[in-house]
Amino acid sequence: MLSLKVSGMTCGGCINAVTRAIQAQDPQAKVSADLDTQTIELKTSLSSEIAGQLITDAGFPVSR
């Protein structure tokens, strides 16, 4: 399970965009997000670097 700090998420649409970005590369991935803490929990076969880049590319910068 990966936990990433993500900036700019404000609504369910943001969570959906992040989920789509991850699931485009790993269709079996499970994504849960907390808008209050701006964190995402991922259950995925992707590395944290690849997942972080996909989320950043979707418009939500990942803090390391």
PDB file of N, CA, C and O in Angstrom:
ATOM      1  N   MET A   1       0.847  -1.181   0.000  1.00  0.00           N
ATOM      2  CA  MET A   1       0.000   0.000   0.000  1.00  0.00           C
ATOM      3  C   MET A   1       0.889   1.240   0.000  1.00  0.00           C
ATOM      4  O   MET A   1       1.817   1.351   0.801  1.00  0.00           O
ATOM      5  N   LEU A   2       0.597   2.160  -0.899  1.00  0.00           N
ATOM      6  CA  LEU A   2       1.329   3.415  -0.985  1.00  0.00           C
ATOM      7  C   LEU A   2       0.487   4.532  -0.400  1.00  0.00           C
ATOM      8  O   LEU A   2      -0.734   4.543  -0.557  1.00  0.00           O
ATOM      9  N   SER A   3       1.123   5.453   0.262  1.00  0.00           N
ATOM     10  CA  SER A   3       0.462   6.651   0.760  1.00  0.00           C
ATOM     11  C   SER A   3       1.205   7.842   0.178  1.00  0.00           C
ATOM     12  O   SER A   3       2.413   7.987   0.363  1.00  0.00           O
ATOM     13  N   LEU A   4       0.460   8.698  -0.532  1.00  0.00           N
ATOM     14  CA  LEU A   4       1.071   9.853  -1.183  1.00  0.00           C
ATOM     15  C   LEU A   4       0.358  11.127  -0.769  1.00  0.00           C
ATOM     16  O   LEU A   4      -0.865  11.143  -0.624  1.00  0.00           O
ATOM     17  N   LYS A   5       1.115  12.188  -0.581  1.00  0.00           N
ATOM     18  CA  LYS A   5       0.570  13.512  -0.288  1.00  0.00           C
ATOM     19  C   LYS A   5       0.369  14.208  -1.626  1.00  0.00           C
ATOM     20  O   LYS A   5       1.315  14.375  -2.395  1.00  0.00           O
ATOM     21  N   VAL A   6      -0.871  14.615  -1.901  1.00  0.00           N
ATOM     22  CA  VAL A   6      -1.224  15.181  -3.196  1.00  0.00           C
ATOM     23  C   VAL A   6      -1.831  16.560  -2.989  1.00  0.00           C
ATOM     24  O   VAL A   6      -2.682  16.741  -2.119  1.00  0.00           O
ATOM     25  N   SER A   7      -1.400  17.531  -3.782  1.00  0.00           N
ATOM     26  CA  SER A   7      -1.916  18.896  -3.679  1.00  0.00           C
ATOM     27  C   SER A   7      -3.009  19.150  -4.700  1.00  0.00           C
ATOM     28  O   SER A   7      -2.996  18.586  -5.794  1.00  0.00           O
ATOM     29  N   GLY A   8      -3.952  20.003  -4.333  1.00  0.00           N
ATOM     30  CA  GLY A   8      -4.932  20.504  -5.288  1.00  0.00           C
ATOM     31  C   GLY A   8      -6.227  19.734  -5.403  1.00  0.00           C
ATOM     32  O   GLY A   8      -7.092  20.117  -6.190  1.00  0.00           O
ATOM     33  N   MET A   9      -6.395  18.659  -4.647  1.00  0.00           N
ATOM     34  CA  MET A   9      -7.657  17.921  -4.707  1.00  0.00           C
ATOM     35  C   MET A   9      -8.709  18.660  -3.885  1.00  0.00           C
ATOM     36  O   MET A   9      -8.498  18.944  -2.706  1.00  0.00           O
ATOM     37  N   THR A  10      -9.853  18.971  -4.520  1.00  0.00           N
ATOM     38  CA  THR A  10     -10.889  19.720  -3.820  1.00  0.00           C
ATOM     39  C   THR A  10     -12.260  19.057  -3.844  1.00  0.00           C
ATOM     40  O   THR A  10     -13.160  19.475  -3.117  1.00  0.00           O
ATOM     41  N   CYS A  11     -12.430  18.024  -4.674  1.00  0.00           N
ATOM     42  CA  CYS A  11     -13.764  17.440  -4.804  1.00  0.00           C
ATOM     43  C   CYS A  11     -13.689  15.999  -5.314  1.00  0.00           C
ATOM     44  O   CYS A  11     -12.611  15.476  -5.596  1.00  0.00           O
ATOM     45  N   GLY A  12     -14.836  15.390  -5.423  1.00  0.00           N
ATOM     46  CA  GLY A  12     -14.921  14.029  -5.938  1.00  0.00           C
ATOM     47  C   GLY A  12     -14.410  13.914  -7.360  1.00  0.00           C
ATOM     48  O   GLY A  12     -13.866  12.877  -7.742  1.00  0.00           O
ATOM     49  N   GLY A  13     -14.575  14.960  -8.144  1.00  0.00           N
ATOM     50  CA  GLY A  13     -14.070  14.947  -9.514  1.00  0.00           C
ATOM     51  C   GLY A  13     -12.550  14.834  -9.548  1.00  0.00           C
ATOM     52  O   GLY A  13     -11.985  14.174 -10.421  1.00  0.00           O
ATOM     53  N   CYS A  14     -11.899  15.481  -8.593  1.00  0.00           N
ATOM     54  CA  CYS A  14     -10.434  15.390  -8.486  1.00  0.00           C
ATOM     55  C   CYS A  14     -10.024  13.957  -8.155  1.00  0.00           C
ATOM     56  O   CYS A  14      -9.085  13.413  -8.737  1.00  0.00           O
ATOM     57  N   ILE A  15     -10.738  13.365  -7.219  1.00  0.00           N
ATOM     58  CA  ILE A  15     -10.446  11.978  -6.847  1.00  0.00           C
ATOM     59  C   ILE A  15     -10.653  11.061  -8.041  1.00  0.00           C
ATOM     60  O   ILE A  15      -9.852  10.155  -8.272  1.00  0.00           O
ATOM     61  N   ASN A  16     -11.716  11.287  -8.802  1.00  0.00           N
ATOM     62  CA  ASN A  16     -11.969  10.472  -9.994  1.00  0.00           C
ATOM     63  C   ASN A  16     -10.847  10.622 -11.023  1.00  0.00           C
ATOM     64  O   ASN A  16     -10.446   9.642 -11.652  1.00  0.00           O
ATOM     65  N   ALA A  17     -10.342  11.837 -11.193  1.00  0.00           N
ATOM     66  CA  ALA A  17      -9.261  12.064 -12.157  1.00  0.00           C
ATOM     67  C   ALA A  17      -7.998  11.312 -11.733  1.00  0.00           C
ATOM     68  O   ALA A  17      -7.325  10.700 -12.562  1.00  0.00           O
ATOM     69  N   VAL A  18      -7.687  11.361 -10.451  1.00  0.00           N
ATOM     70  CA  VAL A  18      -6.519  10.644  -9.936  1.00  0.00           C
ATOM     71  C   VAL A  18      -6.720   9.132 -10.101  1.00  0.00           C
ATOM     72  O   VAL A  18      -5.808   8.421 -10.523  1.00  0.00           O
ATOM     73  N   THR A  19      -7.902   8.660  -9.769  1.00  0.00           N
ATOM     74  CA  THR A  19      -8.208   7.228  -9.899  1.00  0.00           C
ATOM     75  C   THR A  19      -8.066   6.769 -11.343  1.00  0.00           C
ATOM     76  O   THR A  19      -7.466   5.727 -11.605  1.00  0.00           O
ATOM     77  N   ARG A  20      -8.612   7.534 -12.282  1.00  0.00           N
ATOM     78  CA  ARG A  20      -8.503   7.180 -13.705  1.00  0.00           C
ATOM     79  C   ARG A  20      -7.050   7.148 -14.158  1.00  0.00           C
ATOM     80  O   ARG A  20      -6.658   6.269 -14.926  1.00  0.00           O
ATOM     81  N   ALA A  21      -6.246   8.104 -13.685  1.00  0.00           N
ATOM     82  CA  ALA A  21      -4.833   8.154 -14.079  1.00  0.00           C
ATOM     83  C   ALA A  21      -4.093   6.900 -13.624  1.00  0.00           C
ATOM     84  O   ALA A  21      -3.296   6.337 -14.375  1.00  0.00           O
ATOM     85  N   ILE A  22      -4.358   6.467 -12.399  1.00  0.00           N
ATOM     86  CA  ILE A  22      -3.703   5.269 -11.877  1.00  0.00           C
ATOM     87  C   ILE A  22      -4.233   4.017 -12.568  1.00  0.00           C
ATOM     88  O   ILE A  22      -3.455   3.157 -12.983  1.00  0.00           O
ATOM     89  N   GLN A  23      -5.552   3.914 -12.691  1.00  0.00           N
ATOM     90  CA  GLN A  23      -6.147   2.705 -13.258  1.00  0.00           C
ATOM     91  C   GLN A  23      -5.902   2.570 -14.753  1.00  0.00           C
ATOM     92  O   GLN A  23      -6.093   1.485 -15.303  1.00  0.00           O
ATOM     93  N   ALA A  24      -5.488   3.629 -15.422  1.00  0.00           N
ATOM     94  CA  ALA A  24      -5.112   3.522 -16.836  1.00  0.00           C
ATOM     95  C   ALA A  24      -3.873   2.635 -16.987  1.00  0.00           C
ATOM     96  O   ALA A  24      -3.714   1.957 -18.002  1.00  0.00           O
ATOM     97  N   GLN A  25      -2.995   2.639 -15.977  1.00  0.00           N
ATOM     98  CA  GLN A  25      -1.782   1.825 -16.010  1.00  0.00           C
ATOM     99  C   GLN A  25      -1.921   0.534 -15.209  1.00  0.00           C
ATOM    100  O   GLN A  25      -1.248  -0.454 -15.503  1.00  0.00           O
ATOM    101  N   ASP A  26      -2.793   0.536 -14.196  1.00  0.00           N
ATOM    102  CA  ASP A  26      -3.018  -0.641 -13.357  1.00  0.00           C
ATOM    103  C   ASP A  26      -4.527  -0.752 -13.099  1.00  0.00           C
ATOM    104  O   ASP A  26      -5.029  -0.248 -12.094  1.00  0.00           O
ATOM    105  N   PRO A  27      -5.243  -1.416 -14.015  1.00  0.00           N
ATOM    106  CA  PRO A  27      -6.704  -1.481 -13.900  1.00  0.00           C
ATOM    107  C   PRO A  27      -7.207  -2.100 -12.589  1.00  0.00           C
ATOM    108  O   PRO A  27      -8.344  -1.847 -12.190  1.00  0.00           O
ATOM    109  N   GLN A  28      -6.386  -2.897 -11.922  1.00  0.00           N
ATOM    110  CA  GLN A  28      -6.806  -3.538 -10.670  1.00  0.00           C
ATOM    111  C   GLN A  28      -6.527  -2.671  -9.445  1.00  0.00           C
ATOM    112  O   GLN A  28      -6.851  -3.072  -8.326  1.00  0.00           O
ATOM    113  N   ALA A  29      -5.938  -1.502  -9.631  1.00  0.00           N
ATOM    114  CA  ALA A  29      -5.550  -0.640  -8.508  1.00  0.00           C
ATOM    115  C   ALA A  29      -6.770  -0.190  -7.717  1.00  0.00           C
ATOM    116  O   ALA A  29      -7.842   0.045  -8.273  1.00  0.00           O
ATOM    117  N   LYS A  30      -6.580  -0.076  -6.415  1.00  0.00           N
ATOM    118  CA  LYS A  30      -7.594   0.466  -5.510  1.00  0.00           C
ATOM    119  C   LYS A  30      -7.072   1.808  -5.023  1.00  0.00           C
ATOM    120  O   LYS A  30      -5.933   1.912  -4.568  1.00  0.00           O
ATOM    121  N   VAL A  31      -7.910   2.836  -5.119  1.00  0.00           N
ATOM    122  CA  VAL A  31      -7.515   4.182  -4.753  1.00  0.00           C
ATOM    123  C   VAL A  31      -8.508   4.732  -3.740  1.00  0.00           C
ATOM    124  O   VAL A  31      -9.719   4.691  -3.960  1.00  0.00           O
ATOM    125  N   SER A  32      -7.992   5.247  -2.632  1.00  0.00           N
ATOM    126  CA  SER A  32      -8.849   5.963  -1.688  1.00  0.00           C
ATOM    127  C   SER A  32      -8.160   7.281  -1.360  1.00  0.00           C
ATOM    128  O   SER A  32      -6.935   7.352  -1.262  1.00  0.00           O
ATOM    129  N   ALA A  33      -8.968   8.316  -1.194  1.00  0.00           N
ATOM    130  CA  ALA A  33      -8.407   9.649  -0.965  1.00  0.00           C
ATOM    131  C   ALA A  33      -9.102  10.330   0.196  1.00  0.00           C
ATOM    132  O   ALA A  33     -10.271  10.075   0.485  1.00  0.00           O
ATOM    133  N   ASP A  34      -8.361  11.197   0.850  1.00  0.00           N
ATOM    134  CA  ASP A  34      -8.886  12.017   1.938  1.00  0.00           C
ATOM    135  C   ASP A  34      -8.647  13.471   1.545  1.00  0.00           C
ATOM    136  O   ASP A  34      -7.511  13.945   1.544  1.00  0.00           O
ATOM    137  N   LEU A  35      -9.726  14.172   1.211  1.00  0.00           N
ATOM    138  CA  LEU A  35      -9.585  15.558   0.773  1.00  0.00           C
ATOM    139  C   LEU A  35      -9.080  16.466   1.889  1.00  0.00           C
ATOM    140  O   LEU A  35      -8.345  17.417   1.623  1.00  0.00           O
ATOM    141  N   ASP A  36      -9.459  16.189   3.121  1.00  0.00           N
ATOM    142  CA  ASP A  36      -9.041  17.033   4.242  1.00  0.00           C
ATOM    143  C   ASP A  36      -7.527  17.015   4.441  1.00  0.00           C
ATOM    144  O   ASP A  36      -6.915  18.058   4.672  1.00  0.00           O
ATOM    145  N   THR A  37      -6.934  15.843   4.353  1.00  0.00           N
ATOM    146  CA  THR A  37      -5.485  15.728   4.566  1.00  0.00           C
ATOM    147  C   THR A  37      -4.700  15.732   3.262  1.00  0.00           C
ATOM    148  O   THR A  37      -3.469  15.718   3.278  1.00  0.00           O
ATOM    149  N   GLN A  38      -5.409  15.751   2.122  1.00  0.00           N
ATOM    150  CA  GLN A  38      -4.766  15.743   0.800  1.00  0.00           C
ATOM    151  C   GLN A  38      -3.848  14.535   0.637  1.00  0.00           C
ATOM    152  O   GLN A  38      -2.742  14.653   0.109  1.00  0.00           O
ATOM    153  N   THR A  39      -4.316  13.370   1.098  1.00  0.00           N
ATOM    154  CA  THR A  39      -3.537  12.142   0.941  1.00  0.00           C
ATOM    155  C   THR A  39      -4.314  11.116   0.137  1.00  0.00           C
ATOM    156  O   THR A  39      -5.545  11.088   0.134  1.00  0.00           O
ATOM    157  N   ILE A  40      -3.557  10.284  -0.539  1.00  0.00           N
ATOM    158  CA  ILE A  40      -4.124   9.186  -1.320  1.00  0.00           C
ATOM    159  C   ILE A  40      -3.464   7.897  -0.863  1.00  0.00           C
ATOM    160  O   ILE A  40      -2.247   7.830  -0.686  1.00  0.00           O
ATOM    161  N   GLU A  41      -4.281   6.884  -0.676  1.00  0.00           N
ATOM    162  CA  GLU A  41      -3.792   5.541  -0.368  1.00  0.00           C
ATOM    163  C   GLU A  41      -4.007   4.701  -1.620  1.00  0.00           C
ATOM    164  O   GLU A  41      -5.108   4.663  -2.168  1.00  0.00           O
ATOM    165  N   LEU A  42      -2.967   4.038  -2.064  1.00  0.00           N
ATOM    166  CA  LEU A  42      -3.032   3.220  -3.279  1.00  0.00           C
ATOM    167  C   LEU A  42      -2.659   1.784  -2.974  1.00  0.00           C
ATOM    168  O   LEU A  42      -1.675   1.510  -2.287  1.00  0.00           O
ATOM    169  N   LYS A  43      -3.456   0.882  -3.494  1.00  0.00           N
ATOM    170  CA  LYS A  43      -3.087  -0.530  -3.506  1.00  0.00           C
ATOM    171  C   LYS A  43      -2.873  -0.852  -4.983  1.00  0.00           C
ATOM    172  O   LYS A  43      -3.827  -1.053  -5.735  1.00  0.00           O
ATOM    173  N   THR A  44      -1.606  -0.898  -5.378  1.00  0.00           N
ATOM    174  CA  THR A  44      -1.270  -1.002  -6.790  1.00  0.00           C
ATOM    175  C   THR A  44       0.044  -1.745  -6.971  1.00  0.00           C
ATOM    176  O   THR A  44       0.850  -1.849  -6.046  1.00  0.00           O
ATOM    177  N   SER A  45       0.245  -2.256  -8.173  1.00  0.00           N
ATOM    178  CA  SER A  45       1.515  -2.893  -8.502  1.00  0.00           C
ATOM    179  C   SER A  45       2.521  -1.873  -9.019  1.00  0.00           C
ATOM    180  O   SER A  45       3.679  -2.218  -9.259  1.00  0.00           O
ATOM    181  N   LEU A  46       2.099  -0.623  -9.195  1.00  0.00           N
ATOM    182  CA  LEU A  46       2.992   0.424  -9.683  1.00  0.00           C
ATOM    183  C   LEU A  46       3.958   0.866  -8.584  1.00  0.00           C
ATOM    184  O   LEU A  46       3.633   0.802  -7.398  1.00  0.00           O
ATOM    185  N   SER A  47       5.134   1.308  -8.985  1.00  0.00           N
ATOM    186  CA  SER A  47       6.075   1.870  -8.008  1.00  0.00           C
ATOM    187  C   SER A  47       5.568   3.236  -7.560  1.00  0.00           C
ATOM    188  O   SER A  47       4.742   3.852  -8.234  1.00  0.00           O
ATOM    189  N   SER A  48       6.063   3.701  -6.428  1.00  0.00           N
ATOM    190  CA  SER A  48       5.637   5.014  -5.941  1.00  0.00           C
ATOM    191  C   SER A  48       6.062   6.113  -6.913  1.00  0.00           C
ATOM    192  O   SER A  48       5.359   7.112  -7.059  1.00  0.00           O
ATOM    193  N   GLU A  49       7.198   5.940  -7.575  1.00  0.00           N
ATOM    194  CA  GLU A  49       7.659   6.942  -8.533  1.00  0.00           C
ATOM    195  C   GLU A  49       6.722   7.029  -9.736  1.00  0.00           C
ATOM    196  O   GLU A  49       6.353   8.123 -10.165  1.00  0.00           O
ATOM    197  N   ILE A  50       6.344   5.888 -10.271  1.00  0.00           N
ATOM    198  CA  ILE A  50       5.445   5.879 -11.429  1.00  0.00           C
ATOM    199  C   ILE A  50       4.069   6.401 -11.035  1.00  0.00           C
ATOM    200  O   ILE A  50       3.491   7.217 -11.753  1.00  0.00           O
ATOM    201  N   ALA A  51       3.537   5.942  -9.905  1.00  0.00           N
ATOM    202  CA  ALA A  51       2.224   6.408  -9.447  1.00  0.00           C
ATOM    203  C   ALA A  51       2.248   7.914  -9.225  1.00  0.00           C
ATOM    204  O   ALA A  51       1.327   8.623  -9.630  1.00  0.00           O
ATOM    205  N   GLY A  52       3.301   8.398  -8.583  1.00  0.00           N
ATOM    206  CA  GLY A  52       3.421   9.836  -8.338  1.00  0.00           C
ATOM    207  C   GLY A  52       3.468  10.633  -9.622  1.00  0.00           C
ATOM    208  O   GLY A  52       2.860  11.699  -9.716  1.00  0.00           O
ATOM    209  N   GLN A  53       4.191  10.123 -10.624  1.00  0.00           N
ATOM    210  CA  GLN A  53       4.279  10.831 -11.903  1.00  0.00           C
ATOM    211  C   GLN A  53       2.929  10.842 -12.620  1.00  0.00           C
ATOM    212  O   GLN A  53       2.550  11.857 -13.204  1.00  0.00           O
ATOM    213  N   LEU A  54       2.206   9.732 -12.582  1.00  0.00           N
ATOM    214  CA  LEU A  54       0.884   9.675 -13.216  1.00  0.00           C
ATOM    215  C   LEU A  54      -0.073  10.677 -12.584  1.00  0.00           C
ATOM    216  O   LEU A  54      -0.827  11.352 -13.285  1.00  0.00           O
ATOM    217  N   ILE A  55      -0.040  10.774 -11.247  1.00  0.00           N
ATOM    218  CA  ILE A  55      -0.919  11.699 -10.535  1.00  0.00           C
ATOM    219  C   ILE A  55      -0.509  13.149 -10.851  1.00  0.00           C
ATOM    220  O   ILE A  55      -1.366  14.002 -11.079  1.00  0.00           O
ATOM    221  N   THR A  56       0.789  13.417 -10.861  1.00  0.00           N
ATOM    222  CA  THR A  56       1.268  14.751 -11.205  1.00  0.00           C
ATOM    223  C   THR A  56       0.865  15.126 -12.628  1.00  0.00           C
ATOM    224  O   THR A  56       0.426  16.248 -12.879  1.00  0.00           O
ATOM    225  N   ASP A  57       1.017  14.180 -13.558  1.00  0.00           N
ATOM    226  CA  ASP A  57       0.630  14.411 -14.942  1.00  0.00           C
ATOM    227  C   ASP A  57      -0.859  14.686 -15.087  1.00  0.00           C
ATOM    228  O   ASP A  57      -1.280  15.362 -16.025  1.00  0.00           O
ATOM    229  N   ALA A  58      -1.659  14.162 -14.156  1.00  0.00           N
ATOM    230  CA  ALA A  58      -3.112  14.390 -14.172  1.00  0.00           C
ATOM    231  C   ALA A  58      -3.453  15.772 -13.595  1.00  0.00           C
ATOM    232  O   ALA A  58      -4.619  16.168 -13.593  1.00  0.00           O
ATOM    233  N   GLY A  59      -2.442  16.507 -13.107  1.00  0.00           N
ATOM    234  CA  GLY A  59      -2.672  17.859 -12.634  1.00  0.00           C
ATOM    235  C   GLY A  59      -2.683  18.036 -11.130  1.00  0.00           C
ATOM    236  O   GLY A  59      -3.091  19.081 -10.624  1.00  0.00           O
ATOM    237  N   PHE A  60      -2.233  17.013 -10.411  1.00  0.00           N
ATOM    238  CA  PHE A  60      -2.235  17.058  -8.945  1.00  0.00           C
ATOM    239  C   PHE A  60      -0.840  16.743  -8.437  1.00  0.00           C
ATOM    240  O   PHE A  60      -0.481  15.573  -8.299  1.00  0.00           O
ATOM    241  N   PRO A  61      -0.046  17.772  -8.156  1.00  0.00           N
ATOM    242  CA  PRO A  61       1.349  17.561  -7.743  1.00  0.00           C
ATOM    243  C   PRO A  61       1.468  16.687  -6.483  1.00  0.00           C
ATOM    244  O   PRO A  61       0.732  16.851  -5.511  1.00  0.00           O
ATOM    245  N   VAL A  62       2.412  15.768  -6.545  1.00  0.00           N
ATOM    246  CA  VAL A  62       2.676  14.869  -5.418  1.00  0.00           C
ATOM    247  C   VAL A  62       3.883  15.392  -4.652  1.00  0.00           C
ATOM    248  O   VAL A  62       4.924  15.681  -5.242  1.00  0.00           O
ATOM    249  N   SER A  63       3.741  15.512  -3.338  1.00  0.00           N
ATOM    250  CA  SER A  63       4.854  15.911  -2.467  1.00  0.00           C
ATOM    251  C   SER A  63       5.590  14.664  -2.043  1.00  0.00           C
ATOM    252  O   SER A  63       4.979  13.621  -1.807  1.00  0.00           O
ATOM    253  N   ARG A  64       6.888  14.768  -1.947  1.00  0.00           N
ATOM    254  CA  ARG A  64       7.682  13.614  -1.510  1.00  0.00           C
ATOM    255  C   ARG A  64       8.269  13.886  -0.155  1.00  0.00           C
ATOM    256  O   ARG A  64       8.973  13.038   0.394  1.00  0.00           O
TER     257      ARG A  64
END
